[in-house]
Amino acid sequence: YKVTGEEEDGSLYRVMISAVVVPEKAAQAMSSVARNTSIAVMIPVVFPDKHVEETNVLTETVINQLTTNQLEVVDIASANAATAGDLNRAMKTNNYMAMRNIASKYLSGTILVGKVDTVATAKEGTDIGYGVSIPFNVVTGRLTYRLIIQQGTGTKILASGYLAAKGMGATLDDATNQMMENMNDQVSTNLVSIVLENIKGINNKQISVQLVGKTTLEDMMDLKQLLTYTSWVLEVDESGTDTLKVTYPEKALYLATAISSKPNYKIVKLSNYLIQVQKLY
């Protein structure tokens, strides 16, 4: 190849080349660029009866939210590239070589791995003292996660911790289903915020504003116009039929406050990168 031109455009630096392209070599050359916005995800769930779902509603929600925030996402489990057993061994030994090799195959420089362990923490009829019995079942799910980035020949843990959710129900299955709904609603948002803060950095403020409930095109246009003329909003773009992507230099809380101050709008849910809004009629 030979360089035919180069130029600066603000924060961008462009290089133009004339080259013969070999697909394998091109993929290798572009891998470092692709890895900046690509992440591999694996979050299996171990249920109280010990059966494992490697692809589940929590994984799907996390992947969808990351994709909405302009990340390329690979579901390791769906790609049949690894199992919950592989992940369990990696987390116990802190050796993510196999996971790293899988992520590299899909040009992912960042890996989000975790495991949800669920346990029946209270059963219906259990005596809690003074002749009082619990009238329902309680299931607790605990997600242990690690966000890992490839660094040279090794890996670096960017973030780790655990998040939990509980569910109650007349039966163990009902309690388990409620726990998964709560985890999907609460834990996924927190986890995605952690990932975005570590990958994109806190200076990149792109906030998703989602209009929930029955929405029309006119409702979306009204919300877009409202956001466009809101103080400090730099840009508003469509991101699906019910979501707008807002470029905003401050905390999501300030944007949510501005929206809720307008007539007919109510904030339903708020996180660092997602605001769910309901229009009141």
N, C-alpha and C positions, 0 to 999 in steps of 0.2 A: 504494500500500500504506500501511498504518499499523501502528505498533508497538502490540501489545496487552499485552505483558508482557516482563519480563527478570528473570534471576536468576543467582546464582552457585552452583556446586556443586563445591566443591574447586577443581581446576584448570580446570574447565569454566565457560564463560560462555554462557548461553542467551538468545536473543532470539526472542520469538514475534511473528509478524506476521499480519495479515489482508491478503491480496493477490490480485490477478488475475494468473495465471501464464501467460506466453507462453513456450512451450518454448525458443525460441532465446535469449531473454533469461535464462531460468533457467539454461541451460547455461553462458552467459557468466558469470553471477553465481557459479556454483558452481565454475568452472574453477580459481580460485585455491586453493580447498579441496582439490579433487581432485588438484592438482599436488603437494601435500605427500606423497602416498603413491603417486604414479604415475611410472613410468619407462619410457622407450622404449629398446629394445635392438636392436643390430645387430652381429653378429660373424661375418662371412664367413670361410671357410677357402680359401686358395689351395694346392692340392696340388702335389706335385712335377712332375706332368705338365701343370701350369698351368691345369687346369680348376678352376672356382670353385663352391663350394657356399655359397649365401648363408644358407640355413637348414640347420642341421646338428645333430649330437648334442650338441656343446658348447653351442650357443645354447639348445637345448631344456632341457638340464640347468640352466643358469644361470637361465632363465626359471622353471622349476619351483621352484628353491630360493628365488628372490626371491618368488614367489607364496606359498610356504609361510610366508614371513616377513611376510605380510600387505601386500604391495605390489601395486598394480595395474600389470601389465606389458603393454606393446605390443611385439610383434615387428615391427619396421619392414619387414624383408624379406618376411615372410609377408603383410603388408598390401599388398604390391606398391607400396610408397610410395617406395622408393629401391633403388639397386643398389650392388654392390660398387665400381663405377666412381665413383659419386657420393661414396661414403665415402672412397675413395682420394684424390680431388681435395680433399675437405674437410680430410683429415688433412695433406696436403702443404701446403696454403695456410693452414691454421688458420682457415678460414672455414666456420663451421657453420650459415650462414644457412638453407640448404635443409633441413638436419636439424632445425633449430629450428622451422621452419615446419611440418614434418611432425609433430613431437612436439606442437606446439600444437594441431594438428588433433585429436589424441587426448587432449588435456588433460594432457599429460605435461610437467612442469617440469624433469625430469632426463633426461639422455640418456647411456646407456652405449654407446660405440662402440669397436670394435676390429677388428683384422684379424690372422688367423693366417697367417703365411708359413711354408711347409714346404720343406725342402731335404734332399736325400740327402747326408748329411755323410760317409758311408763306404759303399763298395760292396764286395760280396763279391769276393774275389780281389785286392783292392788290396794292393800290396806296402808294408808298413810298415817294412821294413828287416830286415837279417840273414836274408833269405830267408823271412820270415814273412808270410803273407797273411791278411787278415781273412776269417774263415769265415762272415760274415753281413753283412746290409745294415743301415745305421743311418739313420733319418730323424729330423730335429729340427724341431719346430714352435715358433715364437716368436710369442706373442700380444702385440701392441702395443695398449694400450688407453688411453682417456681417459673420464673421468666428468665430464660437463659439466652445469651448471645454468644456466637462463635467468635473467638479471639485468637488469632494465630492457629496453633495446633491444639488449643484447649478451649475451654468454655468459661464464661463469667456469668455469675448469677446477678441479674439486675434487680430482681425483687423476689421475695418469698414470703409466705405467711399462710394463714388459714382464714376461711370465711365460713359461716355456719347459718343454717336455717332450720326451723322446726315446723312440724305439721301435726294437726290433731284430727282425729276421726273416729267414727263409731267402730270401724274395723281397722286392722293393721294396714290393709291395702289402701283404705281411705286416707289414713294418716300419712302413708308413704306418698300417695299422689299429691296431697296437700303440701307436704314438705318440698316435693319437686317443683310445684307451682311457685311456692314462696322463694325457693332457691333461684328458679329461673327469673323471677321478677326482681329480686333484691340483689342476689350475689352476682349475677351476670353483669349488671350495670357497674358495680364496684370493681369487678375484675377487669372489665374493658377500660375503665378510667385509669386503672393502675398501668395497664399495658400501654395505653396511648401516652400517658405522661412520661413513661420511660423510653418509648420508641421515638415519638414525635417531638417530645420536649414541651415544656410548659409555655414556650413562646409562640407555639403554633396553635392558635385558638380557632379551631373550627368546631362549631357547636351544631348538633342536629336538633332542629325544632320540629317535633312530630305532632300533627293534629290528630287527636284520637276521637273515636266515636264515628257517627255517620258524617262523612265529609263529601263536599261537592267541589267541582273545579272552581266555582265562584268563591267558596270558603277558603280554598288554598290561595287564590289570587288576592283575597282581602288580607290574609295573614302575611303574604309576601310583601304587599304594599305597606302594611303596618311595620314590618321589620325593616324594610328599606329606609323608612323615615324615622327609625329609632336612633337616638344618639349613640355614636361610637360604632355603629354597624358599618363595616367596610364593604361587604358584598353579600348577596343572597342568591343562592342557586338552588334549582330543583334537584332533589335526590330521591326519586320515587314518587308514587301517587299521593302520599300523605306526609312527606318529609321535606324540609328545606334545610340546606346547609348554609350556616351563617358564619362569615368570617368576622371575628369579634376580638378586640385586643384586651378585654378584661375578663373577670370571672363570670361563669355561667349564671351565678346567683344574681349579678347585676342585670343581666339580660332578662332573666326570669322576672325580676322585680319590675322592669320596664314594661314587660308584656302584661303582667297582672294588673298594672295600673290603668290599662286601657279598658274601656267598657266591653262587656260581653266575653272576656277571656279569663280562664281559670287555669292555674298551673296544677297539673295532676301529678307529675313526677319530675324530680330534678336531680341531675348528677353533674359531674364536671364537664361532660361532653354530650349530654342529652337532656332536652327539656320537652316534656310531653304537655301539650296544651289542649284544653277543651273549649270549644266555642259555646257560649250560653245563648240561648234564643229567648 
